[in-house]
Amino acid sequence: MSSEMAARTVHWVCKGNICRSAAADFLMRNHPEISASNTRSASSGIAEWCGGKGIHRDMLSAMKRAGTPAEKSRHLSRRWDPIQVTERDIVIPMDEEIARSLRYQNPEIIGNLLMPAELGVDFSEIADPYGKGEAAFDRCLSDVARLVDAVVARTGHVL
């Protein structure tokens, strides 16, 4: 992305903003190719209870096992707010349920939505690992990392 272009934010959205979107946001913010770009990262959740929670302990454990320790992350979950989305931004719902909710509640952002499969990965959504054990968190983190890499690889192109 050229430095003359306005900044773009990638909004990662899941249910509670403590597992999938929180991990994506952390990985993207710490990606070496993003720090020098005009692309920013943000995350949120659609759940009513969302807000003020850190990254889930099982996701932190998965990140540590993968060599991406995030214990010192200052992440605090926050609730989805469509007013944060500009025309240039991208909204990536982690699964079809989240996408349906966003389309229904915020039809004005439909043009900003991109599902994982539209970004060149070989999966259509990232399953919520909450309450499903260590293997589910490891798989989720692997998928999130691949999705973040796909987004980073395309930041120089129109998404």
Phi, psi and chi 1 to 4 in degrees:
 res  aa     phi    psi   chi1   chi2   chi3   chi4
   1 MET       -  132.9  178.8  175.1  -66.5      -
   2 SER   -72.2  148.5  109.5      -      -      -
   3 SER   -69.2  -17.6   58.4      -      -      -
   4 GLU   -76.0  -20.0  -62.9   92.4   33.6      -
   5 MET   -76.0  150.1  -66.1  178.8   78.0      -
   6 ALA   -64.0  151.4      -      -      -      -
   7 ALA   -61.6  149.5      -      -      -      -
   8 ARG  -124.2  141.2  165.1 -179.9  -70.7  174.1
   9 THR  -114.3  134.5  -60.4      -      -      -
  10 VAL   -95.6  119.0  176.0      -      -      -
  11 HIS  -100.6  114.4  -62.4  -92.4      -      -
  12 TRP   -92.8  127.8  -52.3   93.9      -      -
  13 VAL  -129.3  129.1 -173.8      -      -      -
  14 CYS  -135.4 -158.0   68.5      -      -      -
  15 LYS   -75.7  -59.8 -171.8  105.5  171.7 -169.4
  16 GLY  -113.4   -3.6      -      -      -      -
  17 ASN    61.1   35.5 -168.6 -141.7      -      -
  18 ILE  -126.0   -9.3   58.7  172.3      -      -
  19 CYS  -124.2  -85.0  -63.0      -      -      -
  20 ARG   -64.6  -57.8  -62.0  171.7  -70.7  174.2
  21 SER   -68.7  -33.1   60.2      -      -      -
  22 ALA   -64.7  -42.1      -      -      -      -
  23 ALA   -66.3  -42.6      -      -      -      -
  24 ALA   -61.5  -44.9      -      -      -      -
  25 ASP   -61.1  -46.2 -174.7   39.8      -      -
  26 PHE   -61.4  -47.5 -180.0   85.2      -      -
  27 LEU   -64.1  -39.7  -67.8  174.6      -      -
  28 MET   -70.0  -43.4 -172.3  157.5  178.7      -
  29 ARG   -60.7  -29.3  -74.6  174.6 -171.5  -98.6
  30 ASN  -101.5    7.9  -69.6  -76.3      -      -
  31 HIS   -74.6  130.7 -161.9  -72.0      -      -
  32 PRO   -60.5  -28.4   14.9  -23.7      -      -
  33 GLU   -82.6  -12.9  -68.1  179.3   37.9      -
  34 ILE   -89.7  -33.3  -73.5  -61.8      -      -
  35 SER   -56.2  -29.8   60.1      -      -      -
  36 ALA  -100.7    6.3      -      -      -      -
  37 SER  -100.4  178.6   80.1      -      -      -
  38 ASN   -95.8   15.4 -130.4    1.6      -      -
  39 THR  -103.6  132.0  -58.8      -      -      -
  40 ARG  -112.2  167.5  -64.7 -175.9  -60.1 -115.8
  41 SER  -128.4  144.6 -177.8      -      -      -
  42 ALA  -147.9  156.6      -      -      -      -
  43 SER  -142.3  155.8   65.9      -      -      -
  44 SER  -161.8  173.2   58.6      -      -      -
  45 GLY  -131.9  158.8      -      -      -      -
  46 ILE   -96.2   -8.9   63.0  168.3      -      -
  47 ALA   -68.6  144.5      -      -      -      -
  48 GLU   -58.3  -35.4  -69.3  -68.8  -31.7      -
  49 TRP   -82.1   -4.1   52.7  -96.3      -      -
  50 CYS   -65.7  133.7 -176.9      -      -      -
  51 GLY   142.4  124.5      -      -      -      -
  52 GLY    84.2    6.6      -      -      -      -
  53 LYS  -102.2  148.1  -61.6  175.0 -176.3  -14.4
  54 GLY   -80.9 -179.9      -      -      -      -
  55 ILE   -61.0  135.7  -61.7  175.5      -      -
  56 HIS   -57.1  140.9 -169.7  -82.3      -      -
  57 ARG   -57.7  -35.1   67.0 -177.5  174.6  -81.6
  58 ASP   -71.2  -31.8  -69.0  -20.0      -      -
  59 MET   -72.2  -39.9 -177.6   53.9   77.6      -
  60 LEU   -59.0  -41.2  -72.2  172.5      -      -
  61 SER   -64.3  -43.0  -65.8      -      -      -
  62 ALA   -62.1  -41.8      -      -      -      -
  63 MET   -64.5  -39.1  -67.1  171.8   87.7      -
  64 LYS   -65.5  -43.5 -172.6  172.9 -175.1  176.3
  65 ARG   -60.8  -33.1  -75.3 -169.7  -62.1  -82.5
  66 ALA   -84.4   -0.6      -      -      -      -
  67 GLY    83.9   19.2      -      -      -      -
  68 THR  -124.5   67.5  -49.1      -      -      -
  69 PRO   -64.5  132.6   20.5  -26.2      -      -
  70 ALA  -124.5   21.6      -      -      -      -
  71 GLU   -55.6  -32.6  -67.2   87.9   12.1      -
  72 LYS   -91.0    9.0  -65.4 -174.0  177.9  165.1
  73 SER   -60.5  138.6  166.6      -      -      -
  74 ARG   -95.6   18.4  -70.8 -177.6 -118.9  125.0
  75 HIS   -59.8  131.5  172.8   81.6      -      -
  76 LEU  -128.7  125.7  -70.3  175.9      -      -
  77 SER   -59.7  150.3   63.0      -      -      -
  78 ARG  -143.6  156.4   63.9 -177.2 -176.8  154.6
  79 ARG   -82.5  143.5 -169.9  132.8 -165.7  -86.0
  80 TRP   -55.5  135.0  163.2 -106.1      -      -
  81 ASP  -139.7  106.6 -178.2   -3.2      -      -
  82 PRO   -64.6  -16.8   24.2  -33.4      -      -
  83 ILE   -64.7  -18.7 -160.0  147.8      -      -
  84 GLN   -75.5  -14.0  -57.4  164.0    2.3      -
  85 VAL   -88.9  125.0  179.0      -      -      -
  86 THR  -100.3  172.8   69.6      -      -      -
  87 GLU   -57.8  -33.8 -178.3  179.8  -66.6      -
  88 ARG   -84.1  -11.9  -69.1 -169.1   37.1   74.3
  89 ASP   -75.4  161.5  -68.8  -11.2      -      -
  90 ILE  -119.7  135.7  -58.1  158.6      -      -
  91 VAL  -116.8  120.9  178.6      -      -      -
  92 ILE  -114.9  100.9  -58.0  175.7      -      -
  93 PRO   -75.9  139.8   19.8  -20.4      -      -
  94 MET   -76.3  -19.3  -66.9  -67.1  177.8      -
  95 ASP  -152.6  171.6   60.9   43.1      -      -
  96 GLU   -65.7  -33.7 -171.6   54.2   46.2      -
  97 GLU   -61.2  -43.3  176.2 -171.6   -7.6      -
  98 ILE   -64.7  -44.3  -55.5  -61.3      -      -
  99 ALA   -60.1  -44.6      -      -      -      -
 100 ARG   -59.6  -44.4  -85.3 -167.8  -53.7  -86.1
 101 SER   -61.7  -44.3  176.6      -      -      -
 102 LEU   -65.2  -42.6  -66.9  173.9      -      -
 103 ARG   -62.4  -41.7  -75.3 -175.3 -155.4  109.9
 104 TYR   -69.5  -48.3  176.4   75.2      -      -
 105 GLN   -79.5  -26.5  -66.6  176.2   10.1      -
 106 ASN  -137.2   66.8  -46.2  108.4      -      -
 107 PRO   -59.2  -22.2   16.3  -25.0      -      -
 108 GLU   -67.5  -16.0   69.9  -81.9    7.9      -
 109 ILE  -104.8    7.4   59.6  107.5      -      -
 110 ILE   -54.1  -39.6  -71.8  174.1      -      -
 111 GLY   -67.2  -15.1      -      -      -      -
 112 ASN   -92.0  -13.5  -60.5   79.0      -      -
 113 LEU   -76.2  133.8  -68.2  177.0      -      -
 114 LEU  -133.9  124.9  -75.8  176.2      -      -
 115 MET   -83.1  156.2  -65.9  -59.4  -68.2      -
 116 PRO   -49.9  -44.2  -31.9   38.4      -      -
 117 ALA   -62.0  -27.1      -      -      -      -
 118 GLU   -73.1   -9.5  -64.5  175.6  -85.8      -
 119 LEU  -104.2   10.7  -68.2  161.1      -      -
 120 GLY    91.3   10.1      -      -      -      -
 121 VAL   -92.6  164.2  -66.9      -      -      -
 122 ASP   -96.1   30.1   60.4   -6.7      -      -
 123 PHE  -140.3  153.5   48.0   86.2      -      -
 124 SER   -94.5  -20.4   59.6      -      -      -
 125 GLU  -158.1  166.7   59.6 -177.2   28.6      -
 126 ILE  -111.5  117.0  -62.3  177.8      -      -
 127 ALA   -65.5  141.9      -      -      -      -
 128 ASP   -71.7  120.2 -170.4   -9.7      -      -
 129 PRO   -84.9   -7.1   34.8  -37.9      -      -
 130 TYR   -52.7  122.7 -171.4   82.5      -      -
 131 GLY    75.1   10.4      -      -      -      -
 132 LYS  -110.0    6.1  -63.6  177.5 -176.8  151.8
 133 GLY    93.8  172.8      -      -      -      -
 134 GLU   -58.0  -45.4 -173.3  176.1  -69.8      -
 135 ALA   -61.6  -38.8      -      -      -      -
 136 ALA   -65.6  -39.2      -      -      -      -
 137 PHE   -68.2  -39.9  -83.6   90.3      -      -
 138 ASP   -63.7  -43.8  -71.0  -15.8      -      -
 139 ARG   -64.0  -44.7  172.7   63.7 -172.7 -168.9
 140 CYS   -58.0  -48.7  174.6      -      -      -
 141 LEU   -62.2  -40.2 -179.6   60.8      -      -
 142 SER   -60.4  -46.0  173.2      -      -      -
 143 ASP   -64.8  -42.5  -72.6  -11.4      -      -
 144 VAL   -60.9  -44.6  164.7      -      -      -
 145 ALA   -61.9  -41.7      -      -      -      -
 146 ARG   -64.6  -39.0  -69.5  172.4   46.5 -144.8
 147 LEU   -67.2  -43.6 -177.7   56.9      -      -
 148 VAL   -60.3  -44.7  167.8      -      -      -
 149 ASP   -59.7  -39.4  -75.2  -15.2      -      -
 150 ALA   -64.9  -41.2      -      -      -      -
 151 VAL   -66.6  -45.4  170.0      -      -      -
 152 VAL   -61.3  -40.4  168.9      -      -      -
 153 ALA   -63.6  -24.7      -      -      -      -
 154 ARG  -103.1    3.4  -65.6 -176.5   63.5  179.7
 155 THR   -65.2  -19.9   56.5      -      -      -
 156 GLY   -83.9   -1.8      -      -      -      -
 157 HIS  -118.5  164.0  -53.0  -76.6      -      -
 158 VAL   -74.7  121.8  176.3      -      -      -
 159 LEU   -92.3      -  -71.4  173.0      -      -
